[in-house]
Amino acid sequence: MIEVVASMARGPVFLAGELMECLITFTNRCPTCPPLQQMLAWASAQIHCQFHASESRVALPTQGNKHDVQAESNTVLIPSRGERGQCVLDTPPKILFCDLRLDPGRAKPIVPIDGPPSYRGQAVKYVYKLTIGCQRVNSPIKLLRVPFRVLVLQGMPEPPFPQDEEVCPSNPFLEEEEASRRDARPLERALDMLMITTSRTMPPLGEDIVGTFNFSEGDIPCLQYSVSIQSEEEIQQQHQRRPGQILSVTGHGRHMESCLHTASSHSLPIPLNVTPGFSTDIVMLRWRLHFEFVTAREPIEPPTVLQNQSEVTVWTGAEHVDVDTFSWDLPIKVFPTNPALASYMSHFSGTNSITI
């Protein structure tokens, strides 16, 4: 028996366009078996994105009745074989070896930049997986899948992480170190651009949104307010199942505070496990702050405190106040964060194994 283990050392979250490094180890777990039974014909690694949609909310175009003969063969590598939904994006397979030796392999595919981010919504899902396909001699292909998360920097120039060309000979003694630096260079550039963008008061994942209300200028007092951070999932019009289909709104955090005769401020964190805003030909995701205010219909006199008053004064609010309520939505932009930071909150382990 041969054990195949795939492990993403840095974590299961990556930026689009980033170089992914995954250590793939092949171990002979049956040293007493005949050598012929432990041979591997080949192994390869490939990234694919699987799309899922709710049939009650999304009208997808018909794909026709195409009959794929290769898909029925166990000797053809299809990374999405047996998966639900549609494969909307895949990378060319990266061959690990073809010489039957059971040496560890290291795959370095590039996360596609032209795909959607990882997303699990109410009507649409985009799921990324790294698929390692391997085949023993005279045996069907076996697939090992490692799910991971992709963050996309929307609005960045393409390609966002241009690779520097080598203009001078490399030092043979520092070849491994130079290769490691080249691999890390795209991520460093992406984080630099992300820092420049979010420094303009645009929040990334995991950051707190800090707001301050000044109620001193109003004639009608505000008794209470609440604020929640919400995402809006909208199916593009041409794919809506019903005309005028309503948005799907999901709340990700809420704060409520009584604020009569006060000026209030509060911070609301953006969860690390949510998806920043994006748009595809099927769905659009936006973010907003949803405010709800409770105001009095008439002015309320504030408590009067005399100067140099030595006694304690207790002020009691009115038992009955006629109120009005209204709401306000403030659109905001949410950007990705450092993928290493998002990995701490990911439910993916970045490691998986199979025995063939």
Number of C-alpha atoms within 10 A of each C-alpha: 13 20 14 20 20 24 19 19 12 14 23 25 25 24 26 25 25 23 20 23 17 24 15 22 17 19 17 16 12 13 11 7 11 9 9 10 14 21 18 21 17 18 23 20 26 24 26 22 26 19 20 18 18 14 11 10 17 22 18 14 8 6 6 6 6 6 8 8 7 11 12 11 12 14 14 12 22 18 24 19 12 7 10 10 15 13 18 13 15 19 16 11 18 15 16 20 17 12 12 16 13 15 14 14 17 15 20 16 20 17 23 20 19 12 19 22 27 22 21 13 21 13 17 19 18 22 20 25 20 24 22 26 22 24 21 19 14 11 14 15 20 18 21 19 21 22 20 23 26 27 24 24 22 15 8 13 8 10 10 17 19 11 11 9 6 7 6 6 6 11 10 9 8 10 11 11 12 14 12 11 12 14 17 14 17 20 20 15 14 21 17 11 16 18 15 11 15 16 11 8 9 15 21 23 20 19 17 14 16 11 11 10 11 10 16 12 7 9 11 14 23 24 18 16 20 15 21 18 24 21 24 17 23 20 25 16 16 14 16 19 16 13 9 8 14 12 12 14 17 15 13 14 13 15 13 14 13 13 17 18 15 14 11 15 12 14 12 18 16 19 17 20 16 18 24 24 21 21 16 12 10 17 19 14 20 19 22 19 18 18 18 16 17 18 20 18 14 12 12 16 8 11 12 8 11 9 6 6 8 7 7 7 11 8 10 7 11 7 5 6 13 8 14 12 13 10 12 12 15 10 14 16 15 21 22 24 24 20 20 14 14 22 21 15 13 16 12 16 15 21 19 16 15 14 14 15
